[in-house]
Amino acid sequence: MRKALGTTALVTGGTRGIGRAIALRLTADGVAVTVTGTRPDGEAPEGCAYLAIDFSDTAATERFATGIAAQGFDILVNNAGINKLSPFAEISLAEFELIQRINVTAPMLLARAVVPGMRARNWGRIVNVGSIWSIISKEQRASYSASKFALDGLTAALAAEVAVDNVLVNTVAPGFIDTELTRRMLGDEGMRTLTASVPMRRAGTPEEIAVFVAWMAGPENTFISGQCIAIDGGFTRV
């Protein structure tokens, strides 16, 4: 159980995968967690509250951000995001802008909404969930990497501005994580190929990401800010 600081959290995209694991971990640590999902009838993980929001709609996201500003969240985890692989010459402007709206604009609007309260209380933690593709990149990932590099740029700039008020902002960059979505997309053979490229010869688990995010968002983290930290079994270092 954590100390008194950081008692309320908003975790976007918290109904499945990494977001769900983060929400459950924070709840287990005694934090009152609210998660977001896109479905009006969506279900939150056990012990969490639920808010529906479609971050592809910027006007709706702005209204949502206004609504959460007064709720006094101590912790914000910007986890919601989308990815689409496309050869560079085939990326449509609509596709590119959609990915930026969800992966960059929404986190910016939410951070802007909660930061004033965090600064006033002289305590806050923002963790932006990036990707190894915000550290390195690969073919067909121009839209996604552009968004995740931008999200980490947001992390660095915001951290420099608010650290004086004990508001710490960091990016966590997961590598290949064994989620239901990953297995559905890749299949068994794809998973074997993927894990062969990781020095630890396995994919990570959502819970491994959640443990570190919870620590970064907690009172034990007192001096780490503005960083992008990979959790990838060593993949980006070889």
N, C-alpha and C positions, 0 to 999 in steps of 0.2 A: 504494500500500500504506500502510495506516495505521500509526501508532505502536503500541507494545505495549499501551496501555490499550484496554479494550473488545474482548477477544479471543473472547468467546462470546456468542451471542445466541439468544433465543427469539422467533420471529415467528409469531403465531397467524394462521390462515387463509392459510398461505403456499404453497398449492399452485396458485393461479391469480391472475390479475389483479394488483392492486396488491401484494398480499402476496407473490406469486411474484417480482415485479420487485424488491421490497425485499430478499428473501432472496438473490436472485442478485447484487444490488449489494453487499450486505454480504459475501457470499462472495468476490466479486472484490476486495474491500478487505482480504481476509485474515482475516475473522472466521469462526469455526466456528459455523455456523448450524443450529439445529433448528427445523423448522416443524411446525405442527399442521394436521390436517385431520380431517374427520368420518368418513371411511371407514377401516375397519380395514386394507384393502388399498390405501390411498392411496399415491401416489408423491410424493416430495419433489423439488424442483428439483435439478438436477445439483450434486453436492458438498454437499448438505444432508442432515441426519438427519431422520427423520419420527416423529411421535408422533400417535396417533389419540385424539381426545377430542370428545365432544358437549357443547358448552357450554350446551345447553338443559337439561341434567341437572345441577342445582346440586350434588347430592351427589357425582356423578362429578367435577365441576369441583373441589370441595374436596379430593377424594382426589388429583387430578392436581396441584393446587397444592402439597399436602404433598410429593408426589414430586419436584417440581422445586426445592423450597426448598434442598435439599442440593447441587444441581448447580452452584451458583455462577455463574449467568448474570450477565454484566456489562451486558447490554443486553436490554430487553424491549420488543418492538413489539406492542402490542395492536391488531391489524388485523382480526381476525375480527368479523363483524357481519352482521345481517340487516335487511331493510327490507320493509315491506308498506304500500302505500297504501290507506287506508280513509277514507270520510267519517266525521267525528267521531262522529256518532250511531250508526254501525254498528260501531265498534270493540268487540270483545268483550274481557272482562277477560282471558281466556286468551291472546288475541293480544297485548294490551298487555304482560302479564307475561312472555310468551315473549321479546319484543324486549328488555325490560329485563334479563332474565337473561343473554342472550347479549351485549348491547351495553354493559352497565354492571356487572352483578354479576361476570361472569367476569373482566373487566379488573381489578376491585378485588381479587378473590381472588388473581389471579396477581401483581399488584403487591405485595400484602401478603406473599406468599411470598418474593419475591426481594429486597425492600427491606432486610431485616436484614443479609443478606450484603453487599449493596452498601454499606451504611453502615459495616459493619465493615472493608471494604476501602478506604473513603474514595473510592469511584469507582463511578458507575452512571449509566445513561441509560435513561429510560423515554419512549417516544414512543407516545402514544395516537392512533390514526387516527380522527379525527372526520369532519366533513362540513361543507360550506357550510351545511347545515341545522342545524348547531350554532351558527351565527352569525346567520342569518336563517331564515325558514321560509316555508311555503306550504301551501295547502289540502291536506288528506288526509295530512298528514305528522305528525300529533300524536304518535303512538307513537314514530316514528323521531326526530323532533326532541327529544322529551322525553328519549330515551335519549342522544342526542349532546350536548345541553346538559348533561345530568347527567355524562357522561364528562368534559367540559371542566371542570365544577365539581370533579370528582375530581382532575383535573390541577392546578388552582389550589391546592386545599387540601393535596394531597400535596407539591407543590413547596415550599410555604411551610414544611412540616415537615422536609423532608430536604435542602434545599439547603445547609444548614450542613455536611453531610457529603459535599458534592460529588456528590450525586445529583440530576441535573437532569431535570425532568419537563415535557414539553410536549405539546400537541395539534397535529397537522397536519390541516388541514381541506381535503381535496380538493374541487374543483368537479366539473364534468362531465368524466369520464375515458373515453377510448375503449378500452373493454374488450370482450371477446367477449360478456359478459353484457349490457352496455349496448346493444350492437348488436342482440343477439337480442331484447331487450325493446322497443326503439324502432323498429327497422327503418331503412331508408335515409331515408325522409321524416322520421321522428322525429329522426334525427341531424341532418338539415339544419335543422330547426326549432330544435333545441337549440343548435346552434353559432351560429345567427344572433343569439342572445341574449347571447353572450359577446363582450366587446370585442375579443378577439383573433380572433374569427370562426373558432374551431376548438375542438375538445375537447383536453384534455390527454392525455398518455400515461402509462401506469403507470411508465415509466422516469423521467419528470420528477418524479413523486412520490418515487420511490425515491432519486434523487440527493439530494434535500433531507432525507429521513428519515435516510439514511446520514450526512449531515453533522451533523444534530442529535444523532445517536447516537454521534458520534465524538469524538475528543480535541480537534478544532479548536473544537468548541462548549464554551466555558469559562464563559459568563456569561448564556446565554439559558435561562430557566426560568420555568415557570408561564404560558407564552404559548399562545395559539391562533392559528396562522398559516395563512391561507388560501392555497392554491395553485389558483387558479381563473381565470386569464387576466383578472382584473379584475372578475369578475361581481358580487361582493358589494360593490363600491365604486361602482356606477352605479345 
